[in-house]
Amino acid sequence: MTKKYGFGIIGCGMISKWHADSIISIDDATLIGVADTSKERASSFAADYNCTAFDSVEELLASDKIDIVCICTPSGLHAELSIKAANAGKHFIVEKPMAITKEQIDGIISACEKNNVKGTVVSQLRFIDSINKAKSAVESGKLGKIVLGDLYMKFYRSPEYYASAGWRGTWSMDGGGALMNQGIHGIDILQYIAGPVKSVYGVCKTLVNDIEVEDTANLIVEYENGATGVIQGTTSVNPGYPRRIEISGTKGTIILTDGQITSWDVEGEEGAEVDKVFSDAETFKDPSAFSIDLHRLQIIDAINALKEDRAPAVDVYEGKKAVDIILAAYESSRTGKKIEL
């Protein structure tokens, strides 16, 4: 009989539904229960998914029916809860960003190593076929020497979005703005394809929204392979436009728009890999406009990592990379200096 892995969810806000719907769609997974600071919200969520509403995080983590915990709280709580889960011997899947300070990241990694726990950081875009085709093209040398790796994220978030939860747009609980919350997926995919980032110089400003953190950022990045690039991350551009990644080398250029290949100008392969069907997701202007498909693939990978006793595809060491770039951008903007990673 196939083992069913028991899941618990901590935090019953917006993103928890994507986790719950993914879990109940997977044959060897079962949703045991949830916990939230609001017992009423936890009870309502549990009723919807026919699972247990635990009275506390500690009670959920003490359940011997739970193997994996999904952490779906505001960003400022990710580290504390990841460490609690690891110390309780639970494997975990934590929403992005995995943490909002270097000290928090170090604490999570230490707890995972100490307790022999596998931590997964949500970066579901890594499971898109077209993104992996672009990565393979770079790694195989099809683009020649990489010259530029650019990312444009001209997103829109309304005043109502920021007003919908007190933690949004704060340093203490959001950890940042257009880069740390909305832009982290694109930054992770950029460095995943173009290669590790060596240095960052950035200017981050709050130009439109009534928030503590940045809604507009421009970065110049240098990669370890010698290439350079720019990153634009905003939530201030109305009406908002799809995320675009451009990778250029001496033998060609690949452009991805919202994770799909819209230009494949590679010597001898012009147009070969251009996607014919395009996504209707509009997360650049609506944070809930996406399906469960990629979350489902990442949760399946976390389960398979346990079955095969291997690291998850996006483990805590991988999850650290995008946060390091963003924290360097904030430090650069504060100091006016280029920051070496």
SULMO-V334632 format. One record per helix or strand of 2 or more residues. SS is the DSSP state (alpha for helix, beta for strand). FROM is the first residue (numbers start at 1). LEN is the number of residues. Records with the same first field share a line. If there is no record, write none. Layout:
SS=FROM-LEN  FROM-LEN
//
This chain:
beta=5-6  29-7  52-2  68-4  91-4  119-3  146-9  197-9  216-8  228-7  244-6  252-6  260-7  339-2
alpha=16-9  39-11  57-6  75-13  102-14  124-4  129-12  159-5  178-5  184-11  293-16  316-20
//
